[in-house]
Amino acid sequence: MKVGFIGLGIMGKPMSKNLIKAGYDLVVYNRSKASEEELEKAGAERGASPKDVAAKSDVIITMLPNSPQVKEVVLGENGVIEGIKKGSVFIDMSSIAPLVSREIAKKLEEKGIDMLDAPVSGGEPKAIDGSLSMMVGGKKEVFEKYKDLLLKMGTSAVLCGDVGAGNVTKLANQVIVALNIAAMSEAFVLGTKAGVSPELIYNAIRGGLAGSTVLDAKAPMVLDRNFKPGFKIDLHIKDLKNAVETAAGVGAPLFLTNQVLEMLRNLHLDGEGQSDHSALVKFYEKLGKVKVTK
């Protein structure tokens, strides 16, 4: 099986490297050629365009920032749809709007091509160590055929329904993550203002009901003032915007999500868009006139 991989950013680069380590032949394409060169040194072949990657591959994977980029790469000029062969499969691992996933799937279906949408959770650290969680939408038989491939990049892949269901599930994931970080930020600022060490609060509560994967991943970053992006604020803004737009389309109330989205937008205006989403604490610190640290 030859794998085409398009999008070698903060997530795509380590994911594609894990496929090479697992023994897959890769053809890669990226707008930034430095990443392409790095993958070439690791053993991948470089494609001239998304069309070229698709023509040379049995399965094509994309890992791109948002819906417009995926549509352009797949349906645009020199796009995947122009090169993909009947019998090949397209897997989009980007986090995009579910309706766009379904639109792309319909266009590919007209050419006899199956699609999976398989967004991931875990950020850069889990992309590097190959322990991502994947939420997948598509036909059961297609999912079963390519599940082993997906699990070379992660430790969990769950079929959630038809195409688009993966991205609906990812939006739900991003809502829960954002609200967890906001709750942690509120609690740590409360503790700091009340004269109790946030580090001691974290150590005291992490084993109880308030403990979570989010808390264990993000509390140490906040306490160390390490906001190097594992997942950028600007990307979380994108995901929550997609969640709000999807909610509007189906009539779902997202009161808390809308509030956290506004906090993140405020941080973007403060120049924090490229910081890790744990920097949400800075919104509360600014209002509380304190700094959360060890």
C-alpha positions in Angstrom: 0.0 0.0 0.0 1.4 3.4 -1.0 0.3 6.3 1.1 0.0 9.9 0.0 0.2 12.4 2.8 -0.7 16.1 2.2 -0.1 18.6 5.0 3.2 18.4 7.0 2.5 20.9 9.7 2.7 20.7 13.5 0.6 17.5 13.4 1.0 16.1 9.9 4.8 15.9 10.0 5.1 13.6 13.0 2.1 11.6 11.9 3.7 11.0 8.5 7.0 10.1 10.1 5.3 7.4 12.2 3.9 5.9 9.0 7.4 5.7 7.5 8.7 4.1 10.7 5.8 1.6 10.4 7.1 0.6 7.0 4.7 2.4 4.6 5.9 3.9 1.3 5.0 7.6 1.4 4.5 10.3 -1.2 4.2 13.7 0.5 3.2 17.2 -0.5 3.3 20.4 1.5 3.1 24.1 0.7 6.3 24.7 2.9 9.1 22.9 1.0 11.3 22.6 4.1 9.0 20.0 5.6 8.9 18.1 2.4 12.7 18.0 2.4 12.7 16.7 6.0 10.4 13.9 5.1 12.4 13.1 2.0 15.4 12.6 4.2 13.3 10.3 6.3 12.5 8.2 3.3 9.5 9.7 1.6 9.0 10.6 -2.0 8.0 14.2 -2.8 4.9 14.8 -4.9 4.6 17.8 -7.3 1.0 18.6 -6.4 -2.0 17.1 -4.7 -3.0 15.6 -8.0 0.4 14.0 -8.4 0.3 12.6 -4.9 -3.1 11.1 -5.6 -2.0 9.6 -8.9 0.9 7.8 -7.2 -1.0 6.5 -4.1 -3.5 3.9 -3.0 -4.7 5.9 -0.1 -4.5 9.7 0.3 -4.4 11.4 3.7 -4.8 15.1 4.3 -3.9 16.9 7.5 -4.7 20.6 6.9 -5.8 23.7 8.9 -9.5 24.1 8.0 -12.3 23.5 5.6 -11.2 25.9 2.8 -7.7 24.3 2.6 -9.1 20.8 2.4 -11.6 21.8 -0.3 -8.9 23.5 -2.3 -6.5 20.6 -2.0 -9.1 18.0 -2.9 -11.5 19.7 -5.3 -9.3 22.6 -6.6 -7.0 22.9 -9.6 -4.4 20.1 -9.6 -6.3 18.7 -6.7 -6.6 15.2 -5.3 -9.9 14.6 -7.3 -8.0 15.1 -10.6 -5.4 12.4 -9.9 -7.1 9.8 -7.6 -7.7 6.4 -9.1 -10.9 4.4 -8.8 -10.5 2.0 -5.9 -8.3 4.4 -3.9 -9.5 5.9 -0.6 -9.3 9.4 0.7 -8.9 10.0 4.4 -9.2 13.5 5.8 -7.7 13.8 9.2 -8.1 17.5 9.5 -10.6 19.1 11.9 -13.2 20.8 9.6 -16.9 21.5 9.3 -18.9 18.3 9.0 -21.0 19.7 6.1 -17.8 20.3 4.2 -16.7 16.7 4.8 -20.0 15.5 3.4 -19.7 17.8 0.4 -16.3 16.5 -0.5 -17.4 12.9 0.1 -20.3 13.4 -2.4 -17.9 14.7 -5.1 -15.5 11.8 -4.6 -18.4 9.3 -4.6 -19.3 10.4 -8.1 -15.9 9.1 -9.2 -16.3 5.9 -7.3 -14.0 6.9 -4.4 -14.7 6.2 -0.7 -13.9 8.7 2.0 -13.3 8.6 5.7 -13.2 11.7 7.9 -10.9 10.9 10.8 -10.0 14.0 12.9 -7.6 13.4 15.8 -7.2 14.5 19.4 -4.0 14.7 21.4 -2.0 17.6 20.0 1.6 17.6 18.9 3.0 15.4 21.8 0.6 12.5 21.0 1.2 13.0 17.2 4.9 12.6 17.9 4.6 9.5 20.1 1.9 7.9 18.0 -0.8 7.9 20.6 -3.5 10.0 19.0 -7.2 9.3 19.4 -9.2 9.2 16.1 -12.9 9.9 15.6 -13.9 8.4 12.3 -16.9 8.8 9.9 -17.5 6.6 6.9 -18.5 3.1 5.7 -17.8 0.3 8.2 -16.1 -1.9 5.7 -13.8 1.0 4.6 -13.0 1.8 8.2 -12.1 -1.8 9.0 -9.8 -2.0 6.0 -7.8 1.0 7.0 -8.0 0.8 10.7 -4.6 -0.7 11.0 -3.1 2.2 9.0 -4.8 4.7 11.3 -3.5 2.9 14.4 0.1 3.4 13.2 -0.5 7.1 14.1 -2.6 6.5 17.2 -3.8 4.2 19.9 -7.6 4.6 19.4 -9.8 4.7 16.3 -13.6 4.7 16.8 -16.1 4.6 14.0 -18.8 7.2 15.0 -21.1 7.0 12.0 -21.3 8.0 8.3 -19.0 10.6 6.8 -19.1 13.8 8.8 -19.7 12.0 12.1 -16.0 12.0 12.8 -15.9 15.8 12.6 -19.1 16.1 14.7 -17.4 14.0 17.4 -14.2 16.1 17.1 -16.2 19.3 17.7 -17.7 17.7 20.8 -14.2 16.9 21.9 -13.0 20.4 21.3 -16.0 21.9 23.3 -15.1 19.7 26.3 -11.4 20.5 26.1 -12.0 24.3 25.9 -14.4 24.3 28.8 -12.0 22.2 30.9 -9.2 24.6 30.3 -11.5 27.6 31.1 -12.6 25.9 34.3 -9.0 25.1 35.3 -8.0 28.7 34.6 -10.9 30.1 36.8 -10.0 27.7 39.6 -6.3 28.5 39.6 -6.9 32.3 39.5 -9.4 31.8 42.4 -6.7 29.9 44.4 -4.0 32.5 43.6 -6.2 35.4 44.6 -7.2 33.6 47.9 -3.6 32.9 48.7 -3.5 29.1 48.0 -0.8 27.7 45.8 -2.3 26.6 42.4 0.3 23.8 42.3 -0.9 22.4 45.6 -4.5 22.8 44.4 -3.6 20.8 41.3 -1.9 18.0 43.2 -4.8 17.8 45.7 -7.6 17.6 43.1 -6.0 15.6 40.2 -6.9 12.2 41.7 -10.5 13.1 42.4 -13.6 13.8 40.3 -12.1 17.1 39.0 -9.1 15.2 37.6 -8.9 14.8 33.9 -6.5 14.2 31.0 -6.9 17.9 30.1 -6.0 18.9 33.7 -2.9 16.7 33.7 -1.7 17.9 30.3 -2.3 21.6 30.8 -1.9 22.4 34.5 1.9 21.7 34.4 2.2 24.0 31.3 0.5 26.8 33.1 2.4 26.4 36.3 5.7 26.3 34.3 4.6 29.3 32.2 5.2 27.1 29.1 2.9 28.2 26.4 4.8 26.6 23.5 2.0 25.4 21.3 0.9 21.8 21.3 -2.4 23.1 20.1 -2.7 26.8 19.1 -5.3 29.2 20.3 -6.1 30.2 16.7 -6.8 26.6 15.9 -9.1 26.2 18.8 -10.9 29.4 17.7 -11.4 27.7 14.3 -12.8 24.5 15.9 -15.2 26.4 18.2 -16.4 28.5 15.3 -17.1 25.3 13.4 -18.9 24.0 16.5 -21.0 27.1 16.8 -21.9 27.1 13.1 -22.8 23.5 13.2 -24.9 24.0 16.4 -26.8 26.8 14.6 -27.6 24.5 11.8 -29.0 21.8 14.0 -30.5 23.9 16.8 -28.2 23.0 19.6 -27.5 25.4 22.5 -23.8 26.2 23.1 -23.9 28.9 25.8 -20.6 28.0 27.5 -18.8 27.4 24.2 -19.8 30.8 22.9 -18.4 32.4 26.0 -15.0 30.6 25.8 -14.8 31.4 22.1 -15.1 35.1 22.9 -12.3 34.7 25.5 -10.0 33.0 22.9 -10.8 35.8 20.4 -9.8 38.3 23.0 -6.5 36.5 23.5 -6.0 36.5 19.8 -6.4 40.3 19.7 -3.8 40.4 22.6 -1.3 38.6 20.3 -1.7 35.2 21.8 -3.1 33.4 18.8 0.0 31.3 18.3 0.3 30.3 22.0 -0.9 27.0 23.3 -4.6 27.0 24.3 -3.5 26.6 27.9 -2.7 30.4 27.6 -6.5 30.8 28.1 -5.4 31.3 31.8 -4.0 34.7 30.7 -7.5 36.0 30.0 -8.4 35.4 33.7 -5.0 36.6 34.9 -5.6 39.9 33.1 -8.9 40.4 34.8 -7.7 39.2 38.2 -4.4 41.1 38.0 -2.5 38.0 39.2 -0.2 35.4 37.6 -0.7 31.7 38.1 2.7 30.0 38.7 4.4 27.6 41.1 
